[in-house]
Amino acid sequence: GIVSLIACVIIMKHYVAANIAWKSNITFKYSLKMLNIISEMIIFLFLGISLFDSAVHSWDTGLVLWTLLFAALYRPIGVIILTLLINPFRFNKIDAKQVFIMSYSGLRG
């Protein structure tokens, strides 16, 4: 499945990068980035279309508001707790500014 594909890519990246030309490596990297952007665009296009299809989706304001509230509340709590757990084992400690940036970027998507 997807996990085995990701594991295969991670393992094979070191072998492939050493065996292709530098220009080919750059071309391949930018081609994959373009394919990634196109794939995301198609996914969000389908999500947007399904949002306004009343036969498939019904709007629930309460669900949206509770979801936003819980995401805004529990994301920083999770980041703070995990940072407190991991910092004793790190050489370069994560400071409060970095914790804020991680919390905010997670909420932003």
C-alpha positions as CSV (number, residue, x, y, z in Angstrom):
1,G,0.0,0.0,0.0
2,I,0.9,3.6,0.6
3,V,3.2,2.9,3.5
4,S,5.3,0.4,1.6
5,L,5.6,2.8,-1.3
6,I,6.8,5.6,1.0
7,A,9.3,3.2,2.6
8,C,10.5,2.1,-0.8
9,V,11.0,5.7,-1.9
10,I,12.9,6.6,1.3
11,I,15.2,3.6,0.9
12,M,15.8,3.9,-2.8
13,K,16.4,7.7,-2.8
14,H,20.0,7.3,-1.7
15,Y,20.8,4.8,-4.5
16,V,19.0,6.7,-7.3
17,A,20.5,10.1,-6.5
18,A,24.0,8.8,-6.8
19,N,23.4,7.1,-10.1
20,I,21.8,9.9,-12.2
21,A,23.2,13.1,-13.5
22,W,22.9,16.4,-11.6
23,K,20.7,18.0,-14.2
24,S,18.4,14.9,-14.4
25,N,18.1,15.0,-10.6
26,I,17.0,18.7,-10.6
27,T,14.6,18.1,-13.5
28,F,13.1,15.1,-11.7
29,K,12.7,17.0,-8.5
30,Y,10.9,19.9,-10.1
31,S,8.7,17.5,-12.1
32,L,7.6,15.8,-8.9
33,K,6.9,19.1,-7.3
34,M,4.7,20.1,-10.3
35,L,2.9,16.7,-10.1
36,N,2.4,17.3,-6.4
37,I,0.8,20.7,-6.9
38,I,-1.5,19.4,-9.7
39,S,-2.6,16.5,-7.5
40,E,-3.4,18.8,-4.6
41,M,-5.3,21.1,-6.9
42,I,-7.4,18.2,-8.2
43,I,-8.2,16.9,-4.7
44,F,-9.2,20.4,-3.5
45,L,-11.2,21.0,-6.6
46,F,-13.2,17.8,-5.9
47,L,-13.6,18.8,-2.3
48,G,-14.9,22.2,-3.3
49,I,-17.4,20.7,-5.8
50,S,-18.7,18.2,-3.2
51,L,-19.1,21.1,-0.6
52,F,-21.7,22.8,-2.8
53,D,-23.5,19.7,-3.9
54,S,-26.6,19.7,-1.7
55,A,-27.4,16.1,-2.4
56,V,-24.1,15.0,-0.9
57,H,-23.4,17.6,1.7
58,S,-25.5,19.6,4.2
59,W,-24.0,22.6,6.0
60,D,-23.8,22.4,9.8
61,T,-22.7,25.6,11.4
62,G,-22.3,24.1,14.8
63,L,-20.0,21.4,13.5
64,V,-17.8,23.9,11.8
65,L,-17.6,26.2,14.8
66,W,-16.9,23.4,17.3
67,T,-14.2,22.0,14.9
68,L,-12.5,25.4,14.6
69,L,-12.7,25.9,18.4
70,F,-11.2,22.4,19.2
71,A,-8.5,22.7,16.5
72,A,-7.5,26.2,17.8
73,L,-7.5,24.9,21.4
74,Y,-5.9,21.4,21.2
75,R,-3.3,22.0,18.5
76,P,-1.2,24.4,20.8
77,I,-1.8,22.1,23.8
78,G,-0.5,19.1,21.9
79,V,2.5,21.0,20.6
80,I,3.4,22.3,24.1
81,I,3.0,18.9,25.7
82,L,5.1,17.1,23.0
83,T,7.8,19.8,23.2
84,L,8.0,19.5,27.0
85,L,8.4,15.7,26.6
86,I,11.0,15.9,23.8
87,N,13.1,18.8,25.0
88,P,15.0,17.0,27.8
89,F,16.4,14.6,25.1
90,R,17.5,17.3,22.6
91,F,20.8,19.1,22.3
92,N,19.2,22.1,20.6
93,K,16.1,22.9,22.7
94,I,12.9,24.1,21.2
95,D,12.1,27.6,22.5
96,A,8.8,29.3,23.0
97,K,8.9,31.1,19.7
98,Q,9.4,27.9,17.8
99,V,6.6,26.3,19.7
100,F,4.3,29.2,18.7
101,I,5.4,28.9,15.1
102,M,4.7,25.1,15.1
103,S,1.3,25.6,16.7
104,Y,0.3,28.4,14.3
105,S,1.6,26.6,11.1
106,G,-0.4,23.5,12.1
107,L,-3.6,25.5,12.4
108,R,-2.9,27.3,9.1
109,G,-2.7,23.9,7.3
